[in-house]
């Protein structure tokens, strides 16, 4: 039995032996060194690849973006940095780092120039996808970098390198960073550049680990204390790089759980969920519902199921019915985070128009108060029997329909009775004095 176990592990070792097809170490190092420099043709290839990727992001074409990633030579200096750290080659590390910085700066500048001159300035989905990195991007970079380095160090490379270039997607984040600069949106710039930095760090990490696994010979002999310091530095950089991505991943998972919760527990015939968002500060799930009212018992029942969706730390807040005005206000407040300057200006104009309309309506009511005071003095001279006058603007509705009409009402208190001719004369005078199309006169003793 023990002999069979040994044979089994020996067979596994044979299949998973990473050194079986290992390329000559010097050949691998020379291949990496030849791919790190950016001058002449290599530099022009990078510039053209950036333009192609920017075009793909601009017109939202996945095929064009993939084509640009296949052309891109950005992987070279990144693998060079990881290999240099792994074999402790200071000269290779300096050359790789310098060329990495040159390639990064030129890529961002090229993308910025493109997005400054293009007439299409709207952020498409392919572009927005590069502004919110998560731990999934960390895993893609780590696994892609590992596959790429293993391919570089083996004889039968196949089509691994092009696949790694597509999977790790180094080019689109730099183009998105250029877009952020061009449109003045720093959140796009930092989000995209953070994604590019994640790819850089974890491709380097995968390369460094690969050199240790394949047991590359060290170019420089350094003492154990320095090796420990290097490893601590690498660990610190990796952890610090992962922290923001871990936080974003938690937000993504929570949002996904919220969508599942709403779909399973709050989807009813006649009720439409307008929006759903998470308030991390107050630990509140704000859900806006229109249409058929969700009953209190149903909300209470749904709240008890929050723990099943890993949302036990949050309180459920459903805005519906009479709260629709507050609902729309909240929706506007949420949308202001991503509103463009033009949209804000439009909103201010609309609010100004609303204020103007309200002022006009208010004037129609207050004007007749002051008019009553003005007319009373003239009225005393023309109609001495009048002791009081009240003028107002009213709206009259018909009981059997939704029709209505607006007119002026003048209520007169008179010491003497008005005959029909005097009444008509008083009504015509008031109508002219109030500049009213229609006036109803009421005389009380």
ZAMARGU-4260 file (C-alpha; in steps of 0.2 Angstrom, whole numbers, plus 5000, padded with zeros to 4 digits):
<rodrens>
0) 5000/5000/5000 | 5014/5012/5004 | 5023/5008/4988 | 5007/5012/4978 | 5006/5029/4987
5) 5024/5033/4983 | 5021/5028/4965 | 5005/5039/4964 | 5014/5054/4971 | 5029/5051/4959
10) 5017/5051/4945 | 5009/5067/4951 | 5026/5075/4952 | 5030/5070/4935 | 5015/5078/4928
15) 5016/5094/4938 | 5035/5096/4937 | 5037/5114/4931 | 5055/5111/4927 | 5052/5097/4914
20) 5051/5109/4899 | 5062/5123/4906 | 5071/5134/4894 | 5089/5139/4897 | 5089/5152/4910
25) 5101/5164/4901 | 5090/5163/4885 | 5075/5167/4896 | 5084/5182/4903 | 5089/5188/4886
30) 5071/5187/4880 | 5065/5197/4894 | 5079/5210/4892 | 5075/5212/4873 | 5057/5216/4877
35) 5059/5229/4891 | 5066/5244/4880 | 5055/5257/4872 | 5064/5266/4858 | 5062/5266/4839
40) 5049/5254/4832 | 5044/5247/4849 | 5039/5264/4855 | 5029/5268/4839 | 5020/5251/4841
45) 5016/5256/4859 | 5009/5273/4853 | 4998/5265/4839 | 4992/5252/4851 | 4986/5265/4863
50) 4977/5275/4849 | 4969/5258/4844 | 4963/5254/4862 | 4957/5272/4865 | 4947/5271/4849
55) 4940/5254/4855 | 4935/5262/4872 | 4928/5277/4863 | 4916/5267/4851 | 4913/5253/4864
60) 4921/5240/4853 | 4927/5224/4863 | 4935/5217/4847 | 4946/5233/4844 | 4951/5233/4862
65) 4957/5215/4861 | 4967/5219/4845 | 4976/5233/4854 | 4980/5222/4869 | 4988/5209/4857
70) 4999/5223/4849 | 5004/5231/4866 | 5022/5228/4872 | 5018/5234/4890 | 5021/5217/4897
75) 5040/5217/4894 | 5046/5229/4908 | 5033/5223/4921 | 5040/5205/4919 | 5057/5212/4919
80) 5055/5220/4936 | 5048/5204/4943 | 5062/5194/4936 | 5075/5206/4942 | 5069/5206/4960
85) 5068/5187/4959 | 5086/5185/4953 | 5093/5201/4962 | 5099/5209/4946 | 5100/5227/4951
90) 5105/5233/4933 | 5090/5224/4925 | 5078/5231/4939 | 5084/5249/4935 | 5082/5247/4916
95) 5065/5239/4918 | 5059/5252/4930 | 5064/5266/4919 | 5056/5259/4903 | 5041/5255/4913
100) 5039/5273/4918 | 5043/5279/4901 | 5030/5267/4893 | 5017/5272/4906 | 5019/5291/4904
105) 5019/5290/4885 | 5003/5279/4885 | 4993/5291/4897 | 4999/5306/4886 | 4994/5298/4870
110) 4977/5293/4877 | 4974/5310/4884 | 4978/5318/4867 | 4966/5306/4858 | 4952/5310/4870
115) 4955/5329/4869 | 4953/5329/4850 | 4939/5316/4848 | 4921/5323/4846 | 4914/5308/4856
120) 4916/5312/4875 | 4903/5301/4883 | 4910/5287/4894 | 4905/5270/4887 | 4903/5254/4897
125) 4920/5247/4891 | 4928/5263/4898 | 4918/5263/4914 | 4922/5245/4918 | 4940/5250/4921
130) 4937/5263/4934 | 4932/5251/4949 | 4944/5237/4952 | 4941/5223/4964 | 4950/5208/4971
135) 4944/5199/4955 | 4956/5210/4945 | 4970/5205/4958 | 4967/5187/4955 | 4967/5189/4936
140) 4983/5199/4936 | 4991/5186/4948 | 4986/5171/4938 | 4989/5179/4921 | 5006/5184/4927
145) 5010/5167/4933 | 5004/5159/4916 | 5014/5172/4906 | 5031/5169/4916 | 5029/5150/4915
150) 5027/5152/4896 | 5042/5163/4895 | 5053/5150/4904 | 5047/5135/4894 | 5052/5129/4877
155) 5034/5127/4870 | 5026/5144/4873 | 5011/5141/4861 | 4998/5155/4862 | 5000/5159/4881
160) 5008/5176/4879 | 4994/5184/4868 | 4981/5176/4880 | 4990/5184/4895 | 4990/5201/4887
165) 4971/5200/4884 | 4967/5193/4901 | 4977/5205/4912 | 4972/5220/4901 | 4986/5233/4904
170) 4982/5244/4890 | 4963/5249/4893 | 4966/5256/4911 | 4980/5268/4904 | 4968/5274/4891
175) 4954/5276/4903 | 4967/5286/4914 | 4970/5297/4899 | 4951/5300/4897 | 4950/5305/4915
180) 4963/5318/4912 | 4955/5324/4896 | 4938/5327/4903 | 4944/5333/4920 | 4937/5318/4930
185) 4950/5313/4943 | 4939/5298/4949 | 4941/5290/4932 | 4959/5294/4932 | 4963/5287/4949
190) 4952/5272/4947 | 4959/5267/4931 | 4977/5270/4936 | 4974/5260/4952 | 4969/5245/4941
195) 4984/5247/4930 | 4995/5247/4947 | 4986/5231/4953 | 4991/5223/4936 | 5009/5229/4938
200) 5011/5223/4956 | 5003/5206/4954 | 5011/5202/4938 | 5028/5206/4946 | 5023/5196/4961
205) 5019/5181/4950 | 5035/5183/4941 | 5045/5184/4957 | 5037/5168/4964 | 5040/5160/4948
210) 5059/5163/4949 | 5059/5155/4966 | 5049/5140/4961 | 5059/5137/4945 | 5075/5140/4955
215) 5083/5153/4945 | 5101/5157/4949 | 5104/5173/4958 | 5114/5186/4948 | 5120/5194/4964
220) 5124/5185/4980 | 5116/5194/4995 | 5115/5190/5013 | 5100/5182/5021 | 5096/5199/5031
225) 5094/5208/5015 | 5083/5194/5007 | 5071/5196/5022 | 5070/5215/5020 | 5066/5212/5001
230) 5052/5200/5005 | 5045/5211/5019 | 5045/5226/5007 | 5036/5215/4993 | 5023/5209/5006
235) 5020/5227/5012 | 5017/5233/4994 | 5006/5218/4990 | 4995/5221/5006 | 4993/5239/5003
240) 4989/5237/4985 | 4975/5224/4989 | 4966/5234/5003 | 4956/5246/4992 | 4952/5232/4980
245) 4946/5222/4995 | 4935/5236/5001 | 4928/5238/4983 | 4925/5219/4982 | 4915/5220/4998
250) 4904/5234/4991 | 4901/5224/4975 | 4896/5208/4984 | 4884/5218/4996 | 4876/5226/4980
255) 4874/5209/4972 | 4866/5202/4988 | 4854/5217/4989 | 4849/5214/4971 | 4846/5196/4975
260) 4836/5201/4990 | 4825/5213/4980 | 4822/5200/4966 | 4817/5186/4978 | 4808/5195/4993
265) 4801/5212/4986 | 4796/5208/4968 | 4777/5208/4967 | 4764/5211/4953 | 4759/5229/4952
270) 4775/5235/4961 | 4790/5242/4952 | 4806/5244/4961 | 4813/5261/4955 | 4830/5261/4963
275) 4840/5252/4977 | 4855/5259/4986 | 4866/5256/5001 | 4870/5269/5014 | 4886/5263/5022
280) 4886/5277/5035 | 4869/5273/5042 | 4869/5255/5038 | 4853/5257/5028 | 4846/5248/5013
285) 4836/5262/5004 | 4823/5254/4991 | 4811/5265/4981 | 4795/5257/4976 | 4781/5263/4964
290) 4764/5256/4961 | 4755/5244/4972 | 4760/5248/4991 | 4770/5235/4999 | 4761/5231/5016
295) 4769/5233/5033 | 4768/5215/5037 | 4777/5210/5020 | 4791/5223/5024 | 4793/5216/5042
300) 4794/5198/5035 | 4806/5203/5022 | 4817/5212/5035 | 4819/5195/5045 | 4826/5187/5029
305) 4840/5200/5027 | 4852/5188/5036 | 4850/5175/5023 | 4857/5187/5010 | 4872/5192/5022
310) 4863/5209/5025 | 4860/5206/5043 | 4870/5222/5048 | 4858/5233/5038 | 4841/5240/5041
315) 4827/5240/5027 | 4820/5257/5022 | 4807/5256/5009 | 4801/5273/5002 | 4784/5272/4993
320) 4766/5279/4991 | 4765/5297/4998 | 4784/5297/5000 | 4786/5298/4981 | 4791/5316/4982
325) 4805/5312/4994 | 4809/5297/4983 | 4812/5308/4968 | 4822/5320/4979 | 4833/5306/4985
330) 4836/5300/4967 | 4841/5317/4962 | 4853/5318/4976 | 4861/5301/4972 | 4863/5306/4954
335) 4872/5322/4957 | 4887/5312/4961 | 4889/5308/4943 | 4880/5323/4935 | 4889/5333/4922
340) 4891/5351/4924 | 4879/5354/4910 | 4866/5344/4919 | 4868/5354/4935 | 4866/5370/4925
345) 4850/5363/4917 | 4844/5359/4935 | 4847/5376/4941 | 4838/5384/4926 | 4823/5373/4929
350) 4823/5377/4948 | 4824/5396/4943 | 4809/5394/4932 | 4799/5385/4945 | 4803/5399/4958
355) 4797/5412/4945 | 4781/5403/4942 | 4778/5402/4960 | 4781/5420/4962 | 4769/5424/4948
360) 4756/5413/4957 | 4759/5422/4974 | 4757/5439/4965 | 4740/5435/4959 | 4734/5433/4977
365) 4744/5447/4986 | 4740/5460/4972 | 4721/5460/4976 | 4724/5463/4994 | 4733/5479/4990
370) 4720/5483/4977 | 4706/5482/4989 | 4715/5495/5000 | 4717/5507/4984 | 4699/5505/4978
375) 4691/5508/4995 | 4696/5527/4994 | 4689/5529/4977 | 4674/5519/4981 | 4669/5530/4995
380) 4668/5545/4983 | 4658/5536/4969 | 4647/5526/4980 | 4645/5534/4998 | 4634/5520/5004
385) 4648/5507/5003 | 4656/5504/5020 | 4667/5488/5016 | 4675/5480/5001 | 4685/5464/4998
390) 4693/5458/4982 | 4700/5441/4978 | 4705/5429/4965 | 4696/5412/4966 | 4695/5396/4956
395) 4677/5388/4954 | 4675/5369/4950 | 4660/5361/4942 | 4653/5347/4953 | 4648/5336/4939
400) 4665/5337/4929 | 4683/5341/4932 | 4681/5358/4923 | 4685/5374/4932 | 4686/5393/4929
405) 4695/5407/4937 | 4688/5425/4940 | 4688/5440/4952 | 4675/5441/4966 | 4671/5458/4974
410) 4661/5457/4990 | 4653/5474/4995 | 4645/5479/5011 | 4633/5493/5008 | 4622/5503/5020
415) 4609/5506/5006 | 4601/5494/4994 | 4608/5495/4976 | 4595/5495/4962 | 4599/5486/4946
420) 4606/5501/4936 | 4618/5506/4951 | 4623/5488/4953 | 4628/5486/4935 | 4637/5503/4935
425) 4647/5497/4951 | 4651/5480/4943 | 4657/5488/4926 | 4668/5501/4936 | 4676/5487/4947
430) 4679/5476/4932 | 4688/5491/4923 | 4697/5496/4939 | 4703/5478/4942 | 4707/5475/4924
435) 4698/5459/4925 | 4690/5449/4911 | 4677/5442/4922 | 4671/5449/4939 | 4657/5443/4951
440) 4649/5456/4962 | 4641/5451/4979 | 4633/5465/4989 | 4628/5462/5007 | 4618/5474/5018
</rodrens>
